[in-house]
Amino acid sequence: MGRGMQIMNLVLVKAAERYRKQITEYMEEWMASGELIVPKAVGKHDVHDFAIYCQNLEVTEPHDGLVPDSTYFCLDQDRDIIVGAVNIRHYLNASLLRTVGHIGDGIRPGERRKGYATAMIALALEKCRALGIDKVLMVCDRTNLASARSIIRNGGVLENELEDNGRVMQRYWIDLKKEGKQDAGAA
């Protein structure tokens, strides 16, 4: 991990009323950017109806090709802002195994290139460990070099590239059993 990681005061939090302002600001910045909101889970519902938004952030029962998942927002505690979000799928079906993976993540447009993605993925991997996921699949578009770097910095090993709807997707595996042994004293 980079030197900047040591001074970051980041924590993954679930959507809750106490974070309404921070999550709303986060989502409004994404919407104003005109970019595709990632992970998709955080952009499915209108954040301005916050109770409905929170109730529908996660999949609790498998249906329509979806599997149970958990969504977390990455809070920079020093600045009291949400810098990113992760959606962790508890297991993979055939479709998710091909081009989606266990973790979807995104950093808000104004907070990129500061090391947040690498740190946020490391926190998400701890959540994966707690779920009993030993090998984590992360997938990114081949043109998203920043995402690939963040995955590699967290132990991602490129397995292959697949085409999906005209885009070339890179599939990286992170072995948490192996990573846990290496990082045991580094946290």
C-alpha positions in Angstrom: 0.0 0.0 0.0 1.1 3.5 -0.7 2.4 6.0 1.9 -0.8 8.0 1.8 -2.8 5.1 3.1 -1.3 5.4 6.6 -2.8 8.9 7.0 -6.2 8.1 5.7 -9.0 7.8 8.2 -11.5 5.8 6.2 -14.2 3.5 7.3 -16.9 1.6 5.4 -20.4 2.4 6.7 -23.9 1.2 5.8 -26.5 3.8 4.6 -28.2 5.2 7.7 -30.0 8.4 8.6 -26.9 9.8 10.3 -25.1 9.7 6.9 -28.0 11.2 4.9 -26.3 14.5 4.1 -23.0 12.9 3.2 -24.6 10.2 1.0 -26.9 12.8 -0.7 -23.9 15.0 -1.5 -22.0 12.0 -2.8 -24.9 11.0 -5.1 -25.6 14.6 -6.3 -21.9 14.9 -7.4 -22.2 11.7 -9.4 -25.5 12.7 -11.0 -24.1 16.2 -11.9 -21.0 14.6 -13.5 -23.1 12.8 -16.1 -21.0 9.7 -15.7 -22.4 6.2 -15.1 -22.7 5.8 -11.4 -20.7 2.9 -10.0 -21.2 0.7 -8.3 -24.6 0.4 -9.9 -26.3 -0.5 -6.6 -26.0 3.0 -5.3 -27.6 4.6 -8.3 -30.7 2.3 -8.6 -33.0 4.6 -6.6 -33.5 8.3 -5.9 -31.4 9.3 -2.9 -33.8 12.2 -2.2 -36.4 9.6 -0.9 -33.8 8.5 1.6 -35.9 5.8 3.4 -36.8 4.0 0.2 -33.2 4.5 -1.0 -31.8 2.8 2.1 -34.4 0.0 2.0 -33.5 -0.9 -1.6 -29.7 -0.6 -1.6 -29.1 -4.3 -1.0 -30.3 -7.6 -2.3 -31.3 -9.9 0.5 -32.7 -12.8 -1.5 -31.5 -14.1 -4.9 -33.8 -13.2 -7.8 -33.7 -12.2 -11.5 -30.0 -13.1 -11.8 -29.1 -11.1 -8.6 -27.4 -12.6 -5.5 -27.4 -11.3 -1.9 -25.1 -8.4 -1.6 -23.9 -5.7 0.9 -23.4 -2.0 0.0 -21.1 0.2 2.0 -20.1 3.9 1.6 -16.5 4.9 2.3 -16.5 7.7 4.8 -13.4 9.9 5.2 -13.8 10.5 8.9 -11.4 13.4 8.9 -13.4 15.4 6.4 -16.8 13.8 7.1 -17.5 13.1 3.5 -18.3 10.0 1.5 -15.5 9.5 -1.0 -16.7 6.2 -2.6 -18.9 3.1 -2.4 -18.5 -0.6 -2.7 -21.1 -3.3 -3.4 -20.0 -6.8 -2.4 -21.8 -9.8 -3.8 -21.8 -12.7 -1.3 -21.3 -15.3 -4.0 -21.2 -15.5 -7.8 -23.6 -17.0 -10.3 -22.5 -17.8 -13.9 -23.2 -14.3 -15.2 -21.5 -12.5 -12.3 -18.5 -14.9 -12.6 -18.0 -13.8 -16.2 -17.9 -10.0 -16.2 -19.0 -8.6 -12.8 -17.2 -10.2 -9.9 -17.6 -10.0 -6.2 -16.9 -6.2 -5.7 -18.2 -3.3 -7.6 -16.6 0.0 -6.5 -16.5 3.7 -7.4 -14.9 6.9 -6.2 -16.8 10.1 -6.5 -15.5 12.2 -9.4 -14.0 15.0 -7.3 -12.0 12.6 -5.1 -10.2 10.5 -7.6 -6.4 10.1 -8.0 -5.9 10.4 -4.2 -5.4 6.7 -3.3 -9.0 6.2 -2.0 -9.8 3.4 -4.4 -6.9 1.3 -3.2 -7.7 1.9 0.4 -11.4 1.3 -0.1 -10.8 -2.0 -1.8 -8.6 -3.1 1.0 -11.5 -2.4 3.5 -13.9 -4.2 1.2 -11.6 -7.2 1.1 -11.9 -7.4 4.9 -15.7 -7.5 4.6 -15.2 -10.3 2.0 -13.0 -12.2 4.5 -15.8 -11.8 7.1 -18.3 -13.3 4.6 -16.0 -16.3 4.2 -15.0 -15.4 0.6 -11.5 -16.8 0.1 -11.0 -15.8 -3.5 -12.4 -12.5 -4.7 -13.0 -11.7 -8.3 -12.8 -8.1 -9.4 -13.5 -7.0 -12.9 -12.7 -3.7 -14.7 -12.8 -2.3 -18.2 -9.4 -2.7 -19.8 -9.4 1.1 -20.5 -9.8 1.9 -16.8 -6.1 1.9 -15.8 -6.7 3.5 -12.4 -9.1 0.7 -11.4 -6.7 -2.0 -12.6 -3.9 -0.4 -10.6 -6.0 -0.3 -7.4 -7.0 -4.0 -7.9 -3.4 -5.0 -8.5 -2.2 -3.0 -5.4 -4.6 -5.2 -3.4 -3.1 -8.4 -4.7 -5.2 -8.8 -7.9 -3.7 -11.2 -10.4 -5.0 -10.9 -14.0 -6.6 -14.2 -15.1 -7.9 -13.1 -18.5 -9.8 -10.6 -20.6 -13.3 -11.2 -22.0 -15.4 -9.1 -24.4 -18.7 -8.0 -23.0 -21.0 -5.9 -25.2 -18.1 -4.5 -27.2 -16.0 -3.7 -24.1 -12.9 -5.7 -23.1 -13.1 -6.6 -19.4 -10.2 -7.7 -17.3 -10.8 -10.3 -14.6 -8.5 -10.2 -11.6 -8.5 -12.7 -8.7 -7.4 -11.8 -5.2 -6.5 -14.8 -3.0 -7.4 -13.7 0.6 -5.8 -16.7 2.2 -2.5 -15.8 0.6 -3.0 -12.0 1.2 -3.9 -12.6 4.8 -0.6 -14.3 5.4 1.4 -11.6 3.7 -0.4 -8.6 5.3 -0.8 -10.0 8.8 1.8 -7.6 10.3 1.3 -4.7 7.9 -2.1 -3.5 9.0 
